[in-house]
Amino acid sequence: MYVLNAATQIAIVFSGVFLWVGMLTGVWKYYQIRQTEQARAHYYVDIAHRSSLLYAAASLILAVLSYFTILADSVVLFCVIANLFFFTISIVTYIIHGILKDTTNQFKQPHKLGHLTLPAWSMTIMMLALIMVELGATGVLLLGTVLRFMN
């Protein structure tokens, strides 16, 4: 029996959740394809479906890195949760845009979320945070794993 740290367990569970959300959004996508003359789902329904499936696989990779790393459990847990937080926020945002059908490009200004207009700087701040956190946290996990294999 393997002893899995909390970060690895959480990453595995979220991988399953993202896979399940990917399957549910796949049903939604298929329904929309069947209902339109163009046989296409809304742009963000398609993105929600695909990104959920990709984040399911990415979460499993995080689980593997978190299992093999030599870093402290608290650092590993932070890195995994930081990534999963931004994965989740991304998927939820795509689903909201798919439900509201408010845009086909969330980066187009003015930034819309339903009837709301978001400040121009909000997307920049969100994307910079996502980039720094995802690249940084994953880089730390990768470094910890590489150091494990170098010993």
C-alpha positions in Angstrom: 0.0 0.0 0.0 1.3 3.4 -0.9 1.3 6.2 1.6 0.2 9.4 -0.3 0.7 12.8 1.1 -2.2 15.2 1.2 -1.1 17.1 -1.9 -1.0 13.9 -4.0 -4.4 12.8 -2.7 -6.0 16.2 -3.4 -4.5 16.3 -6.9 -5.9 12.8 -7.7 -9.3 13.8 -6.4 -9.3 17.0 -8.5 -8.2 15.0 -11.5 -11.4 12.9 -11.1 -13.5 16.0 -10.6 -12.1 17.7 -13.7 -12.6 14.5 -15.7 -16.2 14.3 -14.5 -16.8 18.0 -15.3 -15.3 17.4 -18.7 -17.8 14.6 -19.3 -20.7 16.7 -18.2 -19.7 19.6 -20.3 -19.3 17.1 -23.2 -22.9 16.2 -22.8 -23.8 19.9 -22.8 -21.6 20.5 -25.9 -23.3 17.6 -27.7 -26.7 18.9 -26.8 -25.9 22.3 -28.2 -24.4 20.8 -31.3 -27.7 18.9 -31.9 -29.8 22.0 -31.3 -28.0 24.4 -33.8 -28.2 24.6 -37.5 -24.5 25.0 -37.7 -23.9 21.9 -35.6 -21.7 23.8 -33.2 -21.7 24.4 -29.5 -21.1 27.8 -28.0 -17.4 28.7 -28.1 -17.0 28.7 -24.3 -19.0 25.4 -23.9 -16.4 23.8 -26.1 -13.5 25.5 -24.2 -15.0 24.4 -20.8 -15.2 20.8 -22.1 -11.7 20.6 -23.5 -10.0 22.5 -20.7 -11.7 20.3 -18.1 -10.3 17.2 -19.8 -6.8 18.7 -20.1 -6.8 19.9 -16.5 -7.7 16.4 -15.4 -4.5 15.1 -17.0 -2.5 18.0 -15.7 -3.8 17.3 -12.2 -2.5 13.7 -12.4 0.9 15.0 -13.5 0.8 17.3 -10.4 0.0 14.3 -8.3 3.0 12.4 -9.7 5.3 15.3 -9.1 4.0 15.9 -5.6 4.5 12.2 -4.8 8.1 12.0 -6.0 9.4 15.4 -4.9 11.9 15.8 -2.0 10.3 19.1 -0.9 8.5 19.6 2.4 4.9 18.5 2.5 3.7 22.1 3.2 5.5 23.5 0.2 4.1 20.7 -2.0 0.6 21.2 -0.7 0.8 24.9 -1.4 2.1 24.3 -5.0 -0.6 21.8 -5.8 -3.5 23.8 -4.3 -2.2 27.0 -6.1 -2.4 25.2 -9.4 -5.7 23.5 -8.7 -7.2 26.9 -7.7 -6.4 28.5 -11.0 -7.5 25.4 -13.0 -10.8 25.6 -11.2 -11.3 29.3 -11.6 -10.6 28.9 -15.4 -13.1 26.1 -15.9 -15.8 27.9 -13.8 -15.2 31.1 -15.9 -15.6 29.2 -19.1 -18.8 27.5 -17.9 -20.2 30.9 -16.9 -19.4 32.4 -20.3 -21.0 29.3 -21.9 -24.2 29.6 -19.8 -24.5 33.4 -20.4 -23.3 33.3 -24.0 -21.9 36.8 -23.4 -18.7 36.6 -25.4 -16.7 34.4 -27.7 -13.4 36.1 -26.5 -13.0 36.9 -22.8 -10.0 39.0 -23.6 -11.8 41.3 -26.0 -12.4 44.7 -24.4 -14.6 45.7 -22.8 -14.4 42.6 -20.7 -17.9 41.3 -20.1 -19.3 38.9 -17.6 -23.0 38.7 -18.3 -24.4 42.3 -18.0 -21.3 43.3 -16.0 -18.4 45.2 -17.5 -15.2 44.4 -15.8 -12.4 46.9 -15.4 -9.8 46.7 -18.2 -7.0 45.9 -15.7 -8.9 43.0 -14.1 -8.0 40.5 -16.9 -4.4 41.6 -16.9 -4.1 41.1 -13.2 -5.8 37.7 -13.3 -3.6 36.4 -16.2 -0.4 37.7 -14.6 -1.4 36.0 -11.3 -2.3 32.7 -13.2 1.0 32.8 -15.2 3.2 33.4 -12.1 1.5 31.0 -9.8 1.1 28.1 -12.3 4.6 28.4 -13.7 6.2 29.0 -10.4 4.3 26.3 -8.4 4.8 23.7 -11.2 8.5 24.7 -11.5 9.0 24.2 -7.8 7.4 20.7 -7.9 9.4 19.8 -11.0 12.7 21.0 -9.4 11.9 18.9 -6.3 11.3 15.9 -8.4 14.4 16.4 -10.5 16.5 16.7 -7.3 15.0 13.4 -6.0 16.2 11.6 -9.2 19.6 13.2 -9.1 20.4 11.7 -5.7 
